[in-house]
């Protein structure tokens, strides 16, 4: 009986360690730097008393103090103390970064759950699937983008005018044609937010992100044979054009000077 309890406790502890390692895996760089800085801090802290002892060793007696040696040792001590301070500072920064990102992930996860409540129920499968390969920030952005798409269908497509967001099932994706997505792309340039009735606009980057989110969304269900068509591959993703460099002519430069 005692052996079984020990095994269960060991398995539970092992499972906890695995979970912790999975969570901190994405912060491995900060963690590695923090560990190195902690080692440097410990080593330098332990080295200071040794240097103090060397100072004492150079005080042989009255009128017999080796000041040159002591000055050298004090210089070394100052360097070691500076290294200790810097390593502690860097270690604290890394630990704070890990804490900040972890708390941010928790907040974003809770926020994502709230956004998912406003989406059609079948969307949860997609977001569970991309959990391991995306950040919480990315998933929230995708959730908002996909919600805009379904809101567009409700507001702009006569076929869905009598439906609610929760009425949509995965079959609705097969009812969308490439022309509908082209209309959606045009809609995204300027539209009214359903939450605040605020006018929203999207440039090339915003359009590309929202169409990319929709492509990923469609690809998931198409790959798993839950839908039969994927019209997102039939439309072009907006290209991002680099801003041209505006150069001043000689007269304009002279005016500025």
PyMOL commands that set and color helices and strands:
alter all, ss='L'
color gray80, all
select helices_A, chain A and resi 2-57+67-116+123-129+136-156+158-160+165-167+170-175+178-189+204-223+231-234+250-256
alter helices_A, ss='H'
color red, helices_A
select strands_A, chain A and resi 59-61+64-65+190-192+199-201
alter strands_A, ss='S'
color yellow, strands_A
deselect
rebuild
show_as cartoon
